[in-house]
Structures are given as structure tokens and as C-alpha cells.
Amino acid sequence: MKNKSVLRRIIFIVSIASMMAVVSCKSKQALLQNTVSEPLKVMKVSSIIDKHYENKTDFSAVYIKSNVRFDNGKQTQNVTAEIRIKKDEQILVSIRFLGITMAKALITPTKVSYYEKVKGTYFEGDFSGLSQWLGTDLDFNKVQNMLMGEALDDLRKGKYNQTLQEQAYRLDDKANNSTQKAFYIDATNFKIRKQEVTQTDKARKIEMDYGNYQNFDQRILPLQLHIDATQEKGKTEIDLEYTDVNFNDELSFPYSVPNGYKRIIIN
């Protein structure tokens, strides 16, 4: 690996969202395109949200293999990631470079843990580091939803203004606070096509674009995800392409920090 700090960021951020391999300008545009040719009709916000949750992916456990590209404007890195999710309980991410496992990360509703082999270090803590690096406050459910192509928030609990944009229904959160949220729901399958979270007072913004939805035995999952995370320190892009997806209830989640590794603190 070229840089230890880059590895650390990849571990943290891939633990949040796995995305598609090198996304060119042309392919990014494809993420936003829709096959709908007829003009969209205005629907009640409640009807749009109901249809979205009618198509929510139901699963117990899933295995995902993906190609990942990280770019912070100064350095880029390409790795592969294996992601195992036990719904609502744990997420295990294994990062490999040239076929060698370089790091593992385990996320539960209460803790984020990871270790990396380059320097022989490990970390245990909460979601604050992930939130700082991606520019939005996160918890386990939001991480799980992001990986599965679901809305970060429970849309049924909010109130939204509706507009039609890019052949999608855009829902803007009406909540009067320092965080602005927008959700773009595809007019064809009512899945999330794009979601944005902006925190103006903290100069932070994150955009997530999803594409190439596929049906896996009545489970619809996006195979492409592109994330732009902007904050005062700069901009980070992560692309991931899911190359193998297997809904398997018998998955194991092996994670243990090797002996002799040094614990680190991340501010």
C-alpha cells in the first residue's frame, strides 16, 4: 500500500459505503439516467414514500464482493472489499490488496472496530471518526442503509417538499435545522437514486449516487455507488462496483485483532 493514512481512510469509509470501480464522467451521468420516457405525474409525498418501502430489500444476511476506488485529490488507491452484513446486527469488511488481506473492520450498533497489517495497529471506538470523514452524522442503521441502497433516514417519520427532477421524485426534508437532506426516488422502481446531506454551518456535504439496480430473487440491490464527501479539509470520492452478491443466512463473521497489535486513538 502506498500510504498508511489512505489505508486507514479506506477502511473507515468502505465500512460505511462500498462503491463502484473507476467512474468516468460518462458513467457517473448514467447513474442518474432513467428509462422513464413519459412525463412524471405529481404524486402525494406519502404515496411516494409508501411505494419506496414496498420495494425495500428484505434480507437476513448478505455477502458482497466489490471493487473500490478511493480518491482524495492527492492520492488514489484501488482495492477489493468483501462485505458481510447480518441485518441490524453487524457488518464485517475485509480489505484486500493484490489478493492479500490488509485490514478488517467490524461495525455493530454500538461500536466501530478495525485493524490493519501495514503498521500492526487496531482501533475501537464509536461512529464519530466515520462521521467526520464522510461529512455526515452516522449510526449503524444509516451505514447499513447506505450499503443496501436504502434511504439513510426513515422517510415515514419526516415531512418533505416534493419536486420533479431528473425523472425522479425529489423529497426535501422540511425540518428547520442546520442539516438539509434531499432524497431522489426513482420513478420506475421507487428505489433511492441519489441522496444528499448538507451541513452548512460545518461546511460539510455528502452526495450518494446509486445505479445499475439488479434483481436477486425478488431482492433489488444497486451494483454501483458513487460518493462525493466535501468538507473544509477537501473533497473525497469513493467508487464501488459490486461484482458478486449472495444472500446467505449461514454467513460467518470472523474478526479478532492479531496478538501484538497496538491500539490507536483517532481524533
KOLVEXBA-904328 format. One record per residue (C-alpha): residue in three letters; x, y, z. Coordinates in steps of 0.25 Angstrom, whole numbers, plus 2048, in hexadecimal, padded with zeros to 3 digits. Layout:
# KOLVEXBA-904328
<aa: ALA; east: X; north: Y; up: Z>
...
# end
This chain:
# KOLVEXBA-904328
<aa: MET; east: 800; north: 800; up: 800>
<aa: LYS; east: 805; north: 80E; up: 7FD>
<aa: ASN; east: 801; north: 816; up: 809>
<aa: LYS; east: 7FC; north: 811; up: 817>
<aa: SER; east: 7F3; north: 81D; up: 819>
<aa: VAL; east: 7EC; north: 81A; up: 80B>
<aa: LEU; east: 7EA; north: 80B; up: 810>
<aa: ARG; east: 7E4; north: 810; up: 81D>
<aa: ARG; east: 7DA; north: 819; up: 816>
<aa: ILE; east: 7D6; north: 80D; up: 80C>
<aa: ILE; east: 7D4; north: 804; up: 818>
<aa: PHE; east: 7CB; north: 80E; up: 81F>
<aa: ILE; east: 7C3; north: 813; up: 813>
<aa: VAL; east: 7C2; north: 806; up: 80C>
<aa: SER; east: 7BC; north: 801; up: 819>
<aa: ILE; east: 7B1; north: 80B; up: 816>
<aa: ALA; east: 7AF; north: 80A; up: 807>
<aa: SER; east: 7B5; north: 801; up: 7FD>
<aa: MET; east: 7B5; north: 807; up: 7EF>
<aa: MET; east: 7B7; north: 805; up: 7E0>
<aa: ALA; east: 7C5; north: 804; up: 7DA>
<aa: VAL; east: 7CB; north: 80F; up: 7D1>
<aa: VAL; east: 7BF; north: 818; up: 7CE>
<aa: SER; east: 7C1; north: 821; up: 7C2>
<aa: CYS; east: 7B9; north: 82E; up: 7BF>
<aa: LYS; east: 7B0; north: 826; up: 7B5>
<aa: SER; east: 7AD; north: 81A; up: 7BF>
<aa: LYS; east: 7AA; north: 824; up: 7CA>
<aa: GLN; east: 79F; north: 82A; up: 7C1>
<aa: ALA; east: 79A; north: 81C; up: 7BF>
<aa: LEU; east: 797; north: 81B; up: 7CE>
<aa: LEU; east: 78D; north: 826; up: 7CD>
<aa: GLN; east: 786; north: 822; up: 7C0>
<aa: ASN; east: 779; north: 81B; up: 7C0>
<aa: THR; east: 771; north: 813; up: 7B5>
<aa: VAL; east: 764; north: 81A; up: 7B8>
<aa: SER; east: 760; north: 822; up: 7AB>
<aa: GLU; east: 753; north: 827; up: 7AF>
<aa: PRO; east: 752; north: 834; up: 7B8>
<aa: LEU; east: 751; north: 831; up: 7C6>
<aa: LYS; east: 744; north: 833; up: 7CD>
<aa: VAL; east: 743; north: 83A; up: 7DA>
<aa: MET; east: 740; north: 830; up: 7E6>
<aa: LYS; east: 73D; north: 832; up: 7F4>
<aa: VAL; east: 74A; north: 832; up: 7FD>
<aa: SER; east: 744; north: 827; up: 805>
<aa: SER; east: 741; north: 81F; up: 7F9>
<aa: ILE; east: 750; north: 820; up: 7F4>
<aa: ILE; east: 755; north: 81C; up: 802>
<aa: ASP; east: 74B; north: 810; up: 803>
<aa: LYS; east: 750; north: 80B; up: 7F5>
<aa: HIS; east: 75E; north: 80D; up: 7F9>
<aa: TYR; east: 75D; north: 804; up: 805>
<aa: GLU; east: 754; north: 7FA; up: 7FE>
<aa: ASN; east: 761; north: 7F7; up: 7F6>
<aa: LYS; east: 76A; north: 7F7; up: 802>
<aa: THR; east: 775; north: 7EC; up: 801>
<aa: ASP; east: 771; north: 7E1; up: 80B>
<aa: PHE; east: 77D; north: 7D8; up: 810>
<aa: SER; east: 783; north: 7D1; up: 81C>
<aa: ALA; east: 791; north: 7D1; up: 817>
<aa: VAL; east: 799; north: 7D5; up: 80A>
<aa: TYR; east: 7A7; north: 7D3; up: 805>
<aa: ILE; east: 7AC; north: 7DD; up: 7FB>
<aa: LYS; east: 7B9; north: 7DE; up: 7F4>
<aa: SER; east: 7BD; north: 7EB; up: 7ED>
<aa: ASN; east: 7C8; north: 7F3; up: 7E6>
<aa: VAL; east: 7CB; north: 800; up: 7EE>
<aa: ARG; east: 7D2; north: 80D; up: 7E9>
<aa: PHE; east: 7D6; north: 818; up: 7F3>
<aa: ASP; east: 7DA; north: 826; up: 7EE>
<aa: ASN; east: 7DC; north: 832; up: 7F7>
<aa: GLY; east: 7E2; north: 83B; up: 7ED>
<aa: LYS; east: 7F0; north: 838; up: 7F1>
<aa: GLN; east: 7F1; north: 829; up: 7F1>
<aa: THR; east: 7E9; north: 81E; up: 7EB>
<aa: GLN; east: 7E8; north: 80F; up: 7EF>
<aa: ASN; east: 7E1; north: 803; up: 7E9>
<aa: VAL; east: 7DE; north: 7F7; up: 7F2>
<aa: THR; east: 7D4; north: 7EC; up: 7F3>
<aa: ALA; east: 7CA; north: 7EA; up: 7FE>
<aa: GLU; east: 7C2; north: 7DF; up: 804>
<aa: ILE; east: 7B5; north: 7E4; up: 80C>
<aa: ARG; east: 7AD; north: 7DB; up: 814>
<aa: ILE; east: 7A0; north: 7E0; up: 81A>
<aa: LYS; east: 797; north: 7DA; up: 825>
<aa: LYS; east: 78B; north: 7E2; up: 825>
<aa: ASP; east: 78A; north: 7EC; up: 830>
<aa: GLU; east: 796; north: 7E5; up: 838>
<aa: GLN; east: 7A3; north: 7E6; up: 831>
<aa: ILE; east: 7AB; north: 7EA; up: 825>
<aa: LEU; east: 7B9; north: 7E4; up: 822>
<aa: VAL; east: 7C2; north: 7EA; up: 818>
<aa: SER; east: 7CF; north: 7E3; up: 813>
<aa: ILE; east: 7D8; north: 7EC; up: 80A>
<aa: ARG; east: 7E2; north: 7E5; up: 801>
<aa: PHE; east: 7ED; north: 7EA; up: 7F8>
<aa: LEU; east: 7F3; north: 7E1; up: 7EE>
<aa: GLY; east: 7EB; north: 7D5; up: 7F4>
<aa: ILE; east: 7F1; north: 7D7; up: 802>
<aa: THR; east: 7E8; north: 7DB; up: 80D>
<aa: MET; east: 7EE; north: 7E8; up: 812>
<aa: ALA; east: 7E3; north: 7EC; up: 81C>
<aa: LYS; east: 7D5; north: 7E9; up: 822>
<aa: ALA; east: 7CA; north: 7F1; up: 828>
<aa: LEU; east: 7BF; north: 7ED; up: 831>
<aa: ILE; east: 7B3; north: 7F6; up: 833>
<aa: THR; east: 7A8; north: 7F4; up: 83D>
<aa: PRO; east: 79C; north: 7FD; up: 842>
<aa: THR; east: 7A5; north: 801; up: 84E>
<aa: LYS; east: 7B4; north: 801; up: 849>
<aa: VAL; east: 7BD; north: 802; up: 83D>
<aa: SER; east: 7CA; north: 7F9; up: 83D>
<aa: TYR; east: 7D5; north: 7F7; up: 833>
<aa: TYR; east: 7E3; north: 7F2; up: 832>
<aa: GLU; east: 7EE; north: 7F4; up: 827>
<aa: LYS; east: 7FA; north: 7EC; up: 824>
<aa: VAL; east: 803; north: 7F7; up: 81E>
<aa: LYS; east: 807; north: 7FD; up: 82B>
<aa: GLY; east: 801; north: 7F2; up: 834>
<aa: THR; east: 7F6; north: 7FB; up: 83B>
<aa: TYR; east: 7E8; north: 7FA; up: 83F>
<aa: PHE; east: 7DC; north: 803; up: 843>
<aa: GLU; east: 7D0; north: 802; up: 84B>
<aa: GLY; east: 7C6; north: 80E; up: 84D>
<aa: ASP; east: 7B9; north: 814; up: 849>
<aa: PHE; east: 7B4; north: 81A; up: 83B>
<aa: SER; east: 7BA; north: 828; up: 83D>
<aa: GLY; east: 7C6; north: 825; up: 834>
<aa: LEU; east: 7BD; north: 81F; up: 829>
<aa: SER; east: 7B4; north: 82B; up: 82A>
<aa: GLN; east: 7C0; north: 835; up: 829>
<aa: TRP; east: 7C6; north: 82F; up: 81D>
<aa: LEU; east: 7B9; north: 82E; up: 815>
<aa: GLY; east: 7B3; north: 83B; up: 81A>
<aa: THR; east: 7A6; north: 836; up: 820>
<aa: ASP; east: 7A2; north: 830; up: 82D>
<aa: LEU; east: 7A1; north: 821; up: 82C>
<aa: ASP; east: 79C; north: 815; up: 834>
<aa: PHE; east: 79B; north: 806; up: 831>
<aa: ASN; east: 78D; north: 807; up: 82A>
<aa: LYS; east: 792; north: 812; up: 821>
<aa: VAL; east: 79E; north: 80B; up: 81D>
<aa: GLN; east: 796; north: 7FE; up: 81A>
<aa: ASN; east: 78C; north: 806; up: 812>
<aa: MET; east: 797; north: 80D; up: 80A>
<aa: LEU; east: 79D; north: 800; up: 807>
<aa: MET; east: 790; north: 7FA; up: 803>
<aa: GLY; east: 78B; north: 806; up: 7FA>
<aa: GLU; east: 781; north: 80A; up: 804>
<aa: ALA; east: 77D; north: 818; up: 809>
<aa: LEU; east: 786; north: 81C; up: 815>
<aa: ASP; east: 77B; north: 820; up: 81D>
<aa: ASP; east: 76D; north: 81A; up: 820>
<aa: LEU; east: 765; north: 823; up: 816>
<aa: ARG; east: 758; north: 81F; up: 81D>
<aa: LYS; east: 75C; north: 827; up: 829>
<aa: GLY; east: 75F; north: 834; up: 821>
<aa: LYS; east: 757; north: 83F; up: 819>
<aa: TYR; east: 75C; north: 843; up: 80B>
<aa: ASN; east: 75A; north: 84D; up: 800>
<aa: GLN; east: 759; north: 846; up: 7F2>
<aa: THR; east: 75F; north: 84A; up: 7E5>
<aa: LEU; east: 761; north: 842; up: 7D8>
<aa: GLN; east: 770; north: 842; up: 7D4>
<aa: GLU; east: 778; north: 839; up: 7CA>
<aa: GLN; east: 76C; north: 82F; up: 7C8>
<aa: ALA; east: 76B; north: 82D; up: 7D7>
<aa: TYR; east: 763; north: 832; up: 7E3>
<aa: ARG; east: 76C; north: 83B; up: 7EC>
<aa: LEU; east: 768; north: 83C; up: 7FA>
<aa: ASP; east: 76E; north: 847; up: 802>
<aa: ASP; east: 76D; north: 846; up: 811>
<aa: LYS; east: 765; north: 851; up: 818>
<aa: ALA; east: 76C; north: 850; up: 825>
<aa: ASN; east: 771; north: 85E; up: 829>
<aa: ASN; east: 77F; north: 85B; up: 82E>
<aa: SER; east: 78D; north: 85D; up: 829>
<aa: THR; east: 78D; north: 850; up: 821>
<aa: GLN; east: 786; north: 84F; up: 813>
<aa: LYS; east: 782; north: 842; up: 80D>
<aa: ALA; east: 77D; north: 83E; up: 800>
<aa: PHE; east: 779; north: 831; up: 7FA>
<aa: TYR; east: 777; north: 82D; up: 7EC>
<aa: ILE; east: 76E; north: 822; up: 7EA>
<aa: ASP; east: 76E; north: 81B; up: 7DC>
<aa: ALA; east: 760; north: 81C; up: 7D5>
<aa: THR; east: 761; north: 80E; up: 7CF>
<aa: ASN; east: 765; north: 805; up: 7DB>
<aa: PHE; east: 763; north: 80F; up: 7E7>
<aa: LYS; east: 771; north: 80C; up: 7EC>
<aa: ILE; east: 77B; north: 816; up: 7F0>
<aa: ARG; east: 783; north: 81C; up: 7E4>
<aa: LYS; east: 78A; north: 827; up: 7EC>
<aa: GLN; east: 78B; north: 82D; up: 7FA>
<aa: GLU; east: 791; north: 839; up: 7FF>
<aa: VAL; east: 794; north: 83F; up: 80D>
<aa: THR; east: 79A; north: 84D; up: 80F>
<aa: GLN; east: 79E; north: 853; up: 81C>
<aa: THR; east: 7A1; north: 862; up: 818>
<aa: ASP; east: 7A6; north: 866; up: 826>
<aa: LYS; east: 7B1; north: 85B; up: 826>
<aa: ALA; east: 7B4; north: 85D; up: 817>
<aa: ARG; east: 7B1; north: 84E; up: 814>
<aa: LYS; east: 7A9; north: 847; up: 809>
<aa: ILE; east: 7A7; north: 839; up: 805>
<aa: GLU; east: 7A1; north: 834; up: 7F8>
<aa: MET; east: 79E; north: 826; up: 7F5>
<aa: ASP; east: 79A; north: 821; up: 7E7>
<aa: TYR; east: 795; north: 813; up: 7E4>
<aa: GLY; east: 794; north: 80B; up: 7D7>
<aa: ASN; east: 792; north: 7FE; up: 7D0>
<aa: TYR; east: 788; north: 7F8; up: 7D9>
<aa: GLN; east: 786; north: 7E9; up: 7D7>
<aa: ASN; east: 77C; north: 7DF; up: 7DC>
<aa: PHE; east: 781; north: 7D4; up: 7E5>
<aa: ASP; east: 776; north: 7CA; up: 7E7>
<aa: GLN; east: 76C; north: 7D6; up: 7EA>
<aa: ARG; east: 777; north: 7DE; up: 7F1>
<aa: ILE; east: 77A; north: 7EB; up: 7E9>
<aa: LEU; east: 788; north: 7F0; up: 7EC>
<aa: PRO; east: 791; north: 7FB; up: 7E5>
<aa: LEU; east: 79E; north: 7F6; up: 7E0>
<aa: GLN; east: 7A4; north: 803; up: 7DF>
<aa: LEU; east: 7A6; north: 80E; up: 7E9>
<aa: HIS; east: 7AE; north: 81C; up: 7E8>
<aa: ILE; east: 7B0; north: 824; up: 7F4>
<aa: ASP; east: 7B5; north: 833; up: 7F4>
<aa: ALA; east: 7B9; north: 837; up: 802>
<aa: THR; east: 7BD; north: 846; up: 803>
<aa: GLN; east: 7C1; north: 84D; up: 810>
<aa: GLU; east: 7CB; north: 859; up: 814>
<aa: LYS; east: 7D7; north: 850; up: 812>
<aa: GLY; east: 7D4; north: 84C; up: 804>
<aa: LYS; east: 7CC; north: 842; up: 7FC>
<aa: THR; east: 7CC; north: 833; up: 7FC>
<aa: GLU; east: 7C6; north: 82A; up: 7F1>
<aa: ILE; east: 7C3; north: 81B; up: 7F2>
<aa: ASP; east: 7BE; north: 812; up: 7E8>
<aa: LEU; east: 7BA; north: 804; up: 7E9>
<aa: GLU; east: 7B5; north: 7F9; up: 7E0>
<aa: TYR; east: 7AE; north: 7ED; up: 7E6>
<aa: THR; east: 7B4; north: 7E1; up: 7DE>
<aa: ASP; east: 7AD; north: 7D5; up: 7E6>
<aa: VAL; east: 7A1; north: 7D5; up: 7EF>
<aa: ASN; east: 79C; north: 7C9; up: 7F6>
<aa: PHE; east: 790; north: 7CA; up: 800>
<aa: ASN; east: 795; north: 7BF; up: 80A>
<aa: ASP; east: 78F; north: 7BD; up: 818>
<aa: GLU; east: 79B; north: 7B4; up: 81C>
<aa: LEU; east: 7A6; north: 7BE; up: 81B>
<aa: SER; east: 7B1; north: 7BF; up: 826>
<aa: PHE; east: 7B7; north: 7CC; up: 82B>
<aa: PRO; east: 7C5; north: 7C8; up: 82F>
<aa: TYR; east: 7CC; north: 7D4; up: 836>
<aa: SER; east: 7D7; north: 7D5; up: 840>
<aa: VAL; east: 7E3; north: 7DE; up: 842>
<aa: PRO; east: 7F0; north: 7D7; up: 840>
<aa: ASN; east: 7F9; north: 7D6; up: 84C>
<aa: GLY; east: 803; north: 7E1; up: 84E>
<aa: TYR; east: 7FC; north: 7EC; up: 846>
<aa: LYS; east: 7FC; north: 7FA; up: 84C>
<aa: ARG; east: 7EF; north: 801; up: 84F>
<aa: ILE; east: 7EE; north: 80F; up: 849>
<aa: ILE; east: 7E5; north: 81B; up: 84C>
<aa: ILE; east: 7DF; north: 823; up: 841>
<aa: ASN; east: 7DA; north: 831; up: 843>
# end
